[in-house]
């Protein structure tokens, strides 16, 4: 949108709890004065569209000026208890001794899945491996990295993704390999943060086996927290892609979009997208909102951030003030976008839609805006 040229090589924000970057087809005009809906939508969805359309004019920016909204509680995957001890990463003797120590803890990662127990009881927790099981992991010749100290105990991540079947290495372990998002935000806060750290770092390691400068083979350095090219000696460090995610509001209404990536879902969420080179965070907010929904924004207030290693992002959360209310959606990014009142968002099931997942910053931005009222 906005006259921009589509870059077919651009990687979309595929696993965010909200809209991804645009792909670049022609937008469809959907004036707020008669918010349209597809004929295939349910009666409740149609009624929602008519209800929002009839009441949106009451909720102009001038009625309730946007104010900063502080986070009510920490986001999931934040608050890690680890001392990352970066000053010890290049102490090869220390790392070798810690790696071999029987009391050191190991967190296996297998193809983006982590070892968790208690899923059936809805009381998930991370499984840390020590002793004999850990010795099998050490002997597996797999990629590993030092994460830091937890209560003075060394903690390592180890990637078993090269094994078609990792279970022989994990025999005797009570737990299952699962995507940590499947825990629905029920993991203890410390476990969630450490597992997210392990998953994100091992994903980066798996994607940087070769040098992006010359194509040479890379080998690990700094206890697995860096890679260095064996040919040109270029150092590569873990990459985290910054993405803005924002709840746009006007008075008593908030803008939510339904992503084209979830055609079988009724989830409406905040908008989001990657920060581009040479762009401030505030500029990224304004650009993404206009590109995806055709809404111009004014004041922008930072809320909080959230590591989102699915696969490698840091979500930077904002609340933004809408200066316009007519919606123009980019159908390559959004199947629909609407203004929802606070009353409707508090009772989404009664109005035929779902809110984003409970462990996402998208949900936190929405809930804190509701509580602010």
Secondary structure, DSSP 8 states (H G I E B T S, - for coil): -TT----TT----TTSSS---------EEE-GGG----TTS-HHHHHHHHHHHHHGGG--TTTS-------SS--TT-----B--GGGTT-HHHHHHHHH-TT-EEEEEETTEEEEE-TTTT--EE--B-HHHHHHHHTT--EEEEEEEETTEEEEEEE-TT-S--GGGGTT---EEE-GGGGTT-S-HHHHHHHHHHHHHHHHHHH-SB-TTT--BEEEETTTTEEEETTT--EEE---EEEEEEEEEETTEEEEEEETT-TT--B-B-EEEE--TT--HHHHHHHHHHHHH---EEEEEEEEEEEETTTTEEEEEEEEEES---EEE-TTTEEEEEEEEHHHHHTGGGGT-B---TTSHHHHHHHHHHHH-
